[in-house]
Amino acid sequence: MSRSVRIRRAALATGTVAAVAATLFTAAGAYAGSAPADAPDVDVKAVQAHLGQLQSIADANGGNRAHGQPGYKASIDYVKGKLDQAGFTTQVQEFDNNGSTGYNLIADWPGGDEGKTVMTGAHLDSVDAGPGINDNGSGSAGILEVALTVAKSGLKPAKHLRFAWFGDEEDGMVGSQAYVDKLGADKSKIDAYLNFDMIGSPNPGYFVYDDDPRLEKVFKDWFATKNIATEKETEGDGRSDHASFKDAGIPVGGLFSGADYIKTKEQAKNWGGEAGKAFDACYHQSCDTSKNIDEKALDNNSDAIANALWKLSS
């Protein structure tokens, strides 16, 4: 999540037909027959396994996955490999910033009305200081496993599904802005953009973006069924990639589990954890590792993402 923006605001692919068919058969093999009407449970252990891979990538590349560093490109390659194997059509878009090439990864699930695209995104880059496992490995891993769940279920949505992993968010949403700038008239085809930046904070809260009532309601209704209180996410408005879409007139929604500001007593009463402590004391630091994650928050938010996609794409 971009500190620079927070400060300002606060102050089918390639191959033969046979190969593609084999890939799609593998992707849908877990669910023979019709797709489930409701979103399946997202396996939090699988989400954590993705986080473990991102941690290993950072460890092997100077301790971070930042824009312009080899750890970021390795992160893109990891996510792309999983999606290609599952039957998504993927493309890597390049952009330049601060003298370095950046990368966005876009993945489309076959089918659905492309004139009404439900798009889900997260930034994949970390800051230079650390591996960025909560910020924003958590959102990136969550939507990756949701995408793989779509494939395993054989979902055939009425609306088109697109997933995105954006680069260089930490310098001010550079990757997502580059993507939106290239949309042109096609921006009218995006029915909703859902953003997930930090969904596993170690002292978590449950914040729902309040930018669009329709999208906000989908998330709030799901949490209400789990007896989990939510609050509107207003303190961080504009500090992540949804701002690029919102400024272009695209409806946006999303979830957030808190960054470096302080949990109140009332919030601790509702959500547990420690009042008077930051939601994520390792925000933008070297200690934002795979140990800096609350499994329950990661699980709840991943399931809420899947529910939203099933509901919004039907």
Residue pairs with C-beta under 8 A, 6 or more apart in sequence:
1 123
1 135
1 136
1 169
1 170
1 197
1 198
1 236
1 239
1 240
1 259
1 283
2 169
2 170
2 171
2 172
2 173
2 239
2 240
3 127
3 170
3 284
4 170
4 171
4 172
5 172
5 173
5 238
5 239
5 240
5 243
6 236
6 239
6 259
9 236
9 237
9 238
9 239
10 235
12 20
12 87
12 89
12 110
13 20
13 84
13 88
13 89
13 90
20 87
23 84
23 85
23 86
23 87
24 87
24 110
26 85
26 86
26 87
27 85
27 86
27 87
27 151
27 152
27 154
28 87
28 151
28 152
28 153
28 154
29 152
30 152
30 153
31 152
31 153
31 154
34 154
35 153
35 154
35 155
35 156
36 153
38 307
38 310
39 149
39 303
39 306
39 307
39 309
39 310
40 149
40 152
40 153
40 306
41 303
42 142
42 145
42 146
42 149
42 299
42 302
42 303
42 305
42 306
43 145
44 295
44 298
44 299
44 302
46 145
46 148
47 141
47 142
47 144
47 145
47 298
47 299
47 302
48 141
48 290
48 293
48 295
48 298
50 82
50 137
50 140
50 141
50 144
50 145
51 133
51 137
51 138
51 141
51 290
51 293
52 290
53 78
54 65
54 75
54 78
54 131
54 132
54 133
54 137
54 140
54 141
54 290
55 131
55 133
55 137
55 289
55 290
57 65
57 71
57 74
57 75
57 78
58 64
58 65
58 71
58 126
58 130
58 131
58 132
58 133
59 131
60 71
60 74
61 69
61 70
61 71
61 74
62 69
62 70
62 71
63 130
63 131
63 286
64 71
64 126
64 127
64 128
64 129
64 130
64 131
64 132
65 71
65 72
65 74
65 75
65 124
65 125
65 126
65 131
65 132
65 137
66 72
66 125
66 126
66 127
66 128
66 132
66 170
67 97
67 98
67 100
67 102
67 125
67 167
67 168
67 170
67 171
67 174
68 98
68 99
68 100
68 101
68 102
69 128
71 126
71 131
72 102
72 103
72 124
72 125
72 126
72 167
73 103
75 124
75 125
75 140
76 92
76 103
76 105
76 124
76 165
76 167
79 105
79 124
79 140
79 144
79 165
80 90
80 92
80 105
80 107
82 144
82 148
83 90
83 105
83 107
83 144
83 147
83 148
83 163
84 90
86 147
86 148
86 151
86 152
87 109
87 110
87 151
88 107
88 108
88 109
88 147
88 151
88 163
89 107
89 108
89 110
90 105
90 106
90 107
90 108
91 105
91 106
92 103
92 104
92 105
92 106
93 103
93 104
93 105
93 106
93 178
93 179
93 182
94 101
94 102
94 103
95 101
95 102
95 103
95 104
95 167
95 168
95 174
95 175
95 178
96 102
97 168
97 171
97 174
98 171
102 167
102 168
102 174
102 175
102 178
103 167
103 175
104 164
104 165
104 166
104 167
104 175
104 176
104 178
104 179
105 124
105 164
105 165
106 162
106 163
106 164
106 179
107 147
107 162
107 163
107 164
108 160
108 161
108 162
108 163
109 147
109 150
109 151
109 155
109 157
109 160
109 161
109 162
109 163
111 156
111 157
111 160
112 156
112 157
112 158
112 159
112 160
112 161
112 313
113 158
113 159
113 160
114 160
114 189
115 160
115 189
116 158
116 159
116 160
116 189
116 191
117 159
117 160
117 161
117 162
117 189
117 190
117 191
118 157
118 159
118 160
118 161
118 162
118 191
118 192
118 194
118 309
118 312
118 313
119 161
119 162
119 163
119 164
119 190
119 192
119 193
119 194
120 143
120 146
120 147
120 161
120 162
120 163
120 164
120 193
120 194
120 196
120 305
120 309
121 143
121 163
121 164
121 165
121 166
121 176
121 193
121 194
121 195
121 196
121 241
121 242
122 136
122 139
122 140
122 142
122 143
122 164
122 165
122 166
122 195
122 196
122 197
122 241
123 136
123 139
123 140
123 165
123 166
123 167
123 168
123 169
123 170
123 173
123 175
123 176
123 197
123 240
123 241
124 136
124 140
124 165
124 166
124 167
125 132
125 136
125 166
125 167
125 168
125 169
125 170
125 175
126 132
126 135
126 136
126 137
126 170
126 288
127 135
127 170
127 284
129 284
129 285
129 286
130 282
130 284
130 285
130 286
130 287
130 288
130 289
131 137
131 286
131 288
131 289
131 290
132 288
133 288
133 289
133 290
133 292
133 293
134 198
134 200
134 201
134 202
134 280
134 282
134 283
134 288
134 292
134 293
135 197
135 198
135 259
135 280
135 283
135 284
135 288
136 169
136 196
136 197
136 198
138 196
138 198
138 199
138 200
138 201
138 257
138 293
138 298
139 195
139 196
139 197
139 198
139 199
140 165
142 196
142 199
142 200
142 298
142 301
142 302
142 305
143 163
143 165
143 196
143 305
144 163
144 165
145 302
146 302
146 305
146 306
146 309
147 163
149 306
150 161
150 309
155 161
155 310
155 313
157 309
157 313
157 314
158 313
158 314
159 191
159 312
159 313
159 314
160 313
161 309
161 313
164 176
164 179
166 173
166 175
166 176
166 179
166 241
167 174
167 175
168 174
168 175
169 175
169 176
169 197
169 240
169 241
173 240
173 241
173 243
173 244
175 241
176 241
176 243
176 244
176 245
177 244
179 244
180 187
180 244
180 245
180 247
180 248
180 250
183 190
183 248
187 248
187 249
187 250
190 245
190 250
191 251
191 312
192 212
192 214
192 215
192 250
192 251
192 252
192 253
192 312
193 242
193 245
193 250
193 251
193 252
193 253
194 215
194 252
194 253
194 254
194 305
194 308
194 309
194 312
195 209
195 240
195 241
195 242
195 245
195 252
195 253
195 254
196 254
196 255
196 256
196 301
196 305
197 240
197 241
197 254
197 256
198 256
198 257
198 258
198 259
198 280
199 255
199 256
199 257
199 297
199 298
199 301
199 302
199 305
200 257
200 293
200 294
200 295
200 297
200 298
200 301
201 257
201 258
201 259
201 279
201 280
201 294
201 297
202 279
202 280
202 281
202 282
202 292
202 293
202 294
203 258
203 263
203 273
203 274
203 277
203 278
203 279
203 280
203 281
203 294
204 257
204 258
204 271
204 273
204 279
204 294
204 296
204 297
205 231
205 256
205 257
205 258
205 263
205 267
205 271
205 279
206 223
206 228
206 229
206 230
206 231
206 255
206 257
206 271
206 297
206 300
206 301
207 230
207 231
207 232
207 233
207 236
207 255
207 256
207 257
207 258
208 216
208 219
208 220
208 223
208 230
208 231
208 232
208 233
208 253
208 254
208 255
209 215
209 216
209 219
209 232
209 233
209 237
209 242
209 252
209 253
209 254
209 255
209 256
210 216
210 232
210 233
210 234
211 237
211 242
211 246
211 251
211 252
211 253
212 251
212 252
212 253
214 251
215 251
215 252
215 253
215 308
215 312
216 232
216 253
218 253
218 307
218 308
218 311
218 312
219 230
219 253
219 255
219 304
219 308
220 230
222 303
222 304
222 307
222 308
223 229
223 230
223 300
223 304
226 300
228 271
228 300
229 270
229 271
231 267
233 254
233 255
233 256
235 261
236 256
236 259
237 243
238 246
240 254
240 256
242 252
242 253
242 254
245 252
246 252
253 308
255 301
255 304
255 305
257 279
257 280
257 294
257 297
257 301
258 278
258 279
258 280
259 278
259 279
259 280
259 283
260 278
260 279
260 280
260 281
260 283
260 284
261 278
261 279
262 276
262 277
262 278
262 279
263 271
263 273
263 274
263 275
263 276
263 277
263 278
263 279
264 275
265 275
265 276
267 273
267 275
268 274
268 275
280 288
280 292
281 287
282 288
282 289
282 292
